[in-house]
């Protein structure tokens, strides 16, 4: 008999003889019948073991199969309107591969209990749907870059200087010297554009965030791009294409999972089309004040302010030209207005907020050196980074996408922890 997956089995002609391997998702005993819903990586399928049609040995084996036991069943498919998907498997053979006594998750448990049991909870149908969406998102992001002439490179994680400020650095002891876990591969990517021009990397980035929010992890997946001969607007164009391409593939390939998660598909359909609007920081401040937010020019936009801004837009949108004092030293000052930088964020709608941060980079040696000093940083630590402005400097731009935040928005999750199998947040290193 053919070994099948649950989802394919639903589409086979009635009466097909197949075997299935999976886990016991639900189990009921009604009279002389046992109904076992089997779960595998594709979905679920109802099976029925009828004591009148199987040997006593087989029936007893089925009785032993408790919730989350791994089992193999063989039988014949039959139409059954009361079964999920309208098909059930009438079983002739059962084998329990791995018993499961008293599975610790029974339903209705709280967040902390489920986090303690994350290694088991990641099998849930909800999280399985997210992993499938995450897979397709990652695959689409990579595909876009490979098909559009971007070179993949491999930057280090152990580093010596901060990219995004000292406050969120994780310290590591590097043979008696202080080292840090990378916050961003940006500086290494900048160095690599002088050989490859358009580069990208997908790495973990680390942030010892002070604030505990729904959208911060200590360890997150960071997709970063850097392009030579590119101005801020060129980089924004790439961001728009990349995001809409990934959304488009998720809509084409993961509609079932999105529907299982009750995601509003219309919102993603709008994002698929691209054409993301763009406002300046100045305009953002005006829009915020119109909604009664008390914010002064020069203050940073936090999660709350971003949430209010998203009420003005139905697609992802850009905010550009931030005051220089709230952004990193490497961002190029606007030649027309040196109190603002050529930086941009991309915010996801529906309250989600920032998923991308990027900018045109300061490419003038003297200006960059002054910016480093102005920020109270040690130019010696940034010598190699400054060198890039001494030997063949070019206008260049890039950005970083928070993959977990992107998945969180696509899947419509209300907390970033469920976008990643083993989240590092709230001082948790377990499991
Ligand atoms: O700090 S960023 O805004 N920008 C950079 O790190 C640049 N050096 C990237 C670059 O230009 N190459 O972070 C980029 C994105 C940000 O928009 C978020 O989506 C995500 O990284 N991010 C995070 N995701 C999850 N958790 C945390 N703590 C986090 N911090 C940033």
Boltz pocket constraint, residues with backbone or C-beta under 6 A from the ligand:
constraints:
  - pocket:
      binder: B
      contacts: [[A, 163], [A, 164], [A, 183], [A, 184], [A, 185], [A, 186], [A, 207], [A, 209], [A, 215], [A, 216], [A, 217], [A, 218], [A, 219], [A, 220], [A, 222], [A, 224], [A, 225], [A, 354], [A, 355], [A, 356], [A, 357], [A, 358], [A, 359], [A, 398], [A, 399], [A, 400], [A, 401], [A, 402], [A, 403], [A, 404], [A, 405]]
      max_distance: 6.0
